[in-house]
């Protein structure tokens, strides 16, 4: 199966930047089958929401709140997805989760994997 581990969260002042990483490890067959990888976030009192996704081919998709400020990228050789966050706002404060959905996985891999999350706090 697949294990996802996020890193890079922390405390930053409004207007600052932060870079998150998510490394995938585990079953080689499953990791090789990953298509989309993405970032979600959940702020206190709110539902978990999509931030950005990227396919193995490099096609990206962003939430409106992230567009123009955040950049998602991936290194397939390292099985890692990144999220560069610039011009951070207090409303970006949330736990950020890495996700690999079921789509693209053979049945053996099951899919829809989540990391434990990393806290991002933006002070005003």
C-alpha positions as CSV (number, residue, x, y, z in Angstrom):
1,X,0.0,0.0,0.0
2,X,1.0,3.7,0.1
3,X,2.1,5.8,3.0
4,X,2.0,9.6,2.7
5,X,4.1,11.9,5.0
6,X,3.8,15.6,4.9
7,X,6.4,18.1,6.0
8,X,7.1,21.8,5.9
9,X,4.3,23.2,7.9
10,X,4.9,25.9,10.5
11,X,4.2,29.4,11.6
12,X,4.6,32.3,9.2
13,X,3.5,36.0,9.1
14,X,0.9,37.2,6.7
15,X,2.6,37.9,3.3
16,X,5.2,35.3,3.9
17,X,5.9,32.0,2.1
18,X,6.0,28.3,3.0
19,X,6.7,25.2,1.1
20,X,5.1,21.8,1.8
21,X,6.3,18.4,0.8
22,X,4.6,15.0,0.7
23,X,6.6,11.9,0.1
24,X,4.9,8.7,-0.9
25,X,6.4,5.3,0.0
26,X,5.3,1.7,0.3
27,X,4.2,-0.8,-2.3
28,X,6.2,-0.2,-5.5
29,X,3.4,-1.3,-7.7
30,X,1.0,1.2,-6.1
31,X,3.4,4.1,-6.1
32,X,4.1,3.5,-9.8
33,X,0.4,3.6,-10.5
34,X,-0.3,7.0,-8.9
35,X,-1.9,9.4,-11.2
36,X,-3.3,12.4,-9.4
37,X,-1.8,13.8,-6.2
38,X,-3.2,16.7,-4.3
39,X,-3.3,18.9,-1.3
40,X,-6.3,19.5,0.9
41,X,-6.7,21.6,4.0
42,X,-9.1,21.9,6.9
43,X,-9.4,25.0,9.0
44,X,-11.0,25.0,12.5
45,X,-14.8,24.7,12.2
46,X,-14.7,24.1,8.4
47,X,-14.9,21.1,6.1
48,X,-11.8,19.8,4.4
49,X,-11.4,21.5,1.1
50,X,-9.3,20.9,-2.0
51,X,-6.4,23.2,-2.5
52,X,-4.7,21.9,-5.6
53,X,-4.1,18.7,-7.6
54,X,-1.6,17.6,-10.2
55,X,-1.5,14.6,-12.5
56,X,1.5,12.5,-13.3
57,X,1.6,14.3,-16.6
58,X,1.8,17.7,-14.9
59,X,-1.8,18.9,-15.4
60,X,-2.7,21.2,-12.4
61,X,-5.9,22.4,-10.9
62,X,-6.3,25.0,-8.1
63,X,-9.0,26.2,-5.8
64,X,-9.9,29.8,-6.5
65,X,-8.5,30.7,-3.1
66,X,-5.1,29.3,-4.1
67,X,-4.9,30.3,-7.7
68,X,-2.2,32.9,-8.3
69,X,-0.6,32.4,-4.9
70,X,0.1,28.7,-4.6
71,X,2.0,26.4,-6.9
72,X,1.7,22.6,-6.9
73,X,4.4,20.5,-8.4
74,X,5.7,16.9,-8.3
75,X,8.8,14.9,-8.8
76,X,7.8,11.5,-10.0
77,X,11.3,10.1,-9.6
78,X,11.1,11.0,-5.9
79,X,7.4,10.1,-5.5
80,X,6.9,13.5,-3.9
81,X,4.4,16.3,-4.4
82,X,5.1,19.9,-3.3
83,X,3.0,22.9,-2.5
84,X,4.7,26.3,-2.7
85,X,2.6,28.9,-0.9
86,X,3.3,32.6,-1.3
87,X,1.5,35.7,-0.1
88,X,0.0,33.8,2.7
89,X,-3.1,35.1,4.5
90,X,-4.5,34.4,7.9
91,X,-7.4,32.5,6.3
92,X,-4.8,30.0,4.9
93,X,-4.4,28.7,8.4
94,X,-5.3,25.1,8.4
95,X,-4.0,21.6,8.6
96,X,-2.8,20.6,5.2
97,X,-3.2,17.1,4.0
98,X,-1.6,15.2,1.1
99,X,-4.0,12.9,-0.8
100,X,-3.7,10.3,-3.5
101,X,-7.2,9.3,-4.8
102,X,-8.3,5.8,-5.8
103,X,-8.5,6.8,-9.5
104,X,-5.7,5.2,-11.5
105,X,-4.9,2.5,-9.0
106,X,-5.4,-1.2,-9.7
107,X,-7.7,-3.0,-7.3
108,X,-4.7,-4.3,-5.4
109,X,-3.8,-0.8,-4.2
110,X,-7.3,0.2,-3.1
111,X,-6.5,3.9,-3.1
112,X,-7.7,7.1,-1.5
113,X,-4.7,7.6,0.7
114,X,-4.2,10.4,3.2
115,X,-1.3,11.8,5.1
116,X,-1.6,12.7,8.7
117,X,-1.4,16.4,7.9
118,X,0.9,19.3,8.7
119,X,-0.2,22.5,10.5
120,X,0.2,25.8,8.7
121,X,-0.5,28.9,10.8
122,X,-0.4,32.4,9.3
123,X,-0.4,35.2,11.8
124,X,-1.8,38.7,11.0
